[in-house]
Amino acid sequence: MLIEIWEHLRGYDKWVETRATVVSSETLRKRLGKRIPNPRTDQFSSDLLLWKDQRDEFHCGPFVNHEGSHLFQTLEGETVSIRYDPAKPDRFYNREYFVSWAANIAKAFAAAAVGGGFIVWRVWTIVRHRGL
């Protein structure tokens, strides 16, 4: 329900729906942090999509998926559903791609809110305990 509202507000519901072919795919490893000896790494899939517009002209666009995304394990030659802007056919939108990144951002905000709440609670208990 919320995703349909988002798509309507952004105008994606008016874009042309088509199938795009994955023409290149590679797995990237991004190092996060400097923990030794076991640094944390996340995997990302870097894909290039190819599709035709209404005038039978080819367009391509890159997208990067994290390992939690449904699109992470797409292989070269597979197709995915996209919508492209008829006015600018190089611009595309994929619902699964958007949802996976939005979920990651929501998790990051939730973690920040919990961490911030813990810090505020801890400072408040210290101040109350010391009678400041």
DARAFEN-V247796 format. One record per residue. N is the residue number from 0. SS is DSSP state (H for helix, E for strand, - for the rest). PHI is phi in degrees with one decimal (* if undefined). D_CENTER is the distance of its C-alpha to the mean C-alpha in Angstrom with 1 decimal. Layout:
<<N/SS/PHI/D_CENTER> <N/SS/PHI/D_CENTER>>
This chain:
<<0/-/*/18.7> <1/H/-64.0/16.5> <2/H/-65.4/13.9> <3/H/-65.9/16.9> <4/H/-63.3/18.1> <5/H/-58.5/14.9> <6/H/-64.1/15.2> <7/H/-66.8/18.9> <8/H/-62.1/18.7> <9/H/-83.3/16.4> <10/-/85.2/18.7> <11/H/-64.2/16.4> <12/H/-67.0/18.9> <13/H/-96.1/21.5> <14/-/-76.5/19.6> <15/E/-80.8/21.0> <16/E/-88.9/19.6> <17/E/-154.6/20.0> <18/E/-104.9/19.2> <19/E/-113.3/17.7> <20/E/-98.4/18.9> <21/E/-75.6/17.1> <22/E/-103.3/19.7> <23/E/-156.9/18.5> <24/E/-149.4/16.5> <25/E/-147.1/16.7> <26/E/-99.2/15.6> <27/E/-110.6/15.1> <28/E/-118.7/16.0> <29/E/-111.8/15.2> <30/E/-82.3/17.9> <31/E/-117.6/17.2> <32/-/87.4/20.5> <33/-/-126.3/24.0> <34/-/-70.5/25.3> <35/-/-116.0/28.2> <36/-/-92.0/29.0> <37/-/-122.6/25.8> <38/-/-64.7/22.8> <39/E/-75.6/19.5> <40/E/-129.3/17.1> <41/E/-118.4/13.6> <42/E/-102.9/12.9> <43/E/-131.0/10.5> <44/E/-109.1/11.2> <45/E/-105.5/11.9> <46/E/-121.0/12.9> <47/E/-119.1/15.1> <48/E/-103.5/15.7> <49/E/-129.9/19.1> <50/E/-147.1/20.4> <51/E/-105.1/23.6> <52/-/-89.8/24.0> <53/-/-66.8/27.0> <54/-/-97.2/29.4> <55/-/63.2/28.5> <56/-/-95.2/27.1> <57/E/-81.2/24.3> <58/E/-137.9/21.1> <59/E/-137.9/18.3> <60/E/-156.5/14.9> <61/E/-87.3/12.6> <62/E/-151.7/9.0> <63/E/-119.7/7.6> <64/E/-114.1/6.3> <65/E/-87.1/7.2> <66/-/-65.0/10.3> <67/-/-86.3/9.5> <68/-/-79.3/7.7> <69/-/-65.3/10.5> <70/-/-90.5/10.1> <71/-/-60.3/10.5> <72/-/-101.1/14.3> <73/-/-68.7/14.8> <74/-/-107.8/18.0> <75/-/-56.4/19.7> <76/-/97.7/21.5> <77/-/-74.4/19.4> <78/E/-116.4/18.2> <79/E/-131.6/15.2> <80/E/-83.6/15.6> <81/E/-134.7/14.4> <82/E/-123.6/16.0> <83/E/-122.1/17.3> <84/-/-75.4/19.2> <85/-/-63.7/22.9> <86/-/-77.4/24.0> <87/-/-136.5/21.6> <88/-/-60.8/20.7> <89/-/-76.4/18.6> <90/-/-87.8/15.9> <91/E/-136.9/13.7> <92/E/-138.1/11.3> <93/-/-129.4/9.9> <94/H/-59.4/9.7> <95/H/-61.3/8.2> <96/H/-60.6/5.2> <97/H/-63.1/5.1> <98/H/-61.7/6.5> <99/H/-65.8/4.6> <100/H/-71.4/2.3> <101/H/-63.0/5.9> <102/H/-64.2/7.6> <103/H/-63.4/7.0> <104/H/-66.0/8.3> <105/H/-62.5/10.9> <106/H/-63.4/12.0> <107/H/-64.7/12.5> <108/H/-64.9/14.5> <109/H/-63.2/16.4> <110/H/-63.5/17.4> <111/H/-65.8/18.5> <112/H/-66.6/20.5> <113/H/-64.5/22.2> <114/H/-62.3/23.0> <115/H/-64.2/24.3> <116/H/-63.5/26.3> <117/H/-64.1/27.8> <118/H/-62.8/28.9> <119/H/-61.9/30.5> <120/H/-60.0/32.2> <121/H/-65.1/33.5> <122/H/-63.2/34.9> <123/H/-62.4/36.4> <124/H/-67.3/38.2> <125/H/-65.9/39.6> <126/H/-63.2/40.8> <127/H/-66.2/42.4> <128/H/-65.9/43.9> <129/H/-86.1/45.5> <130/-/70.9/46.7> <131/-/-80.5/45.3>>
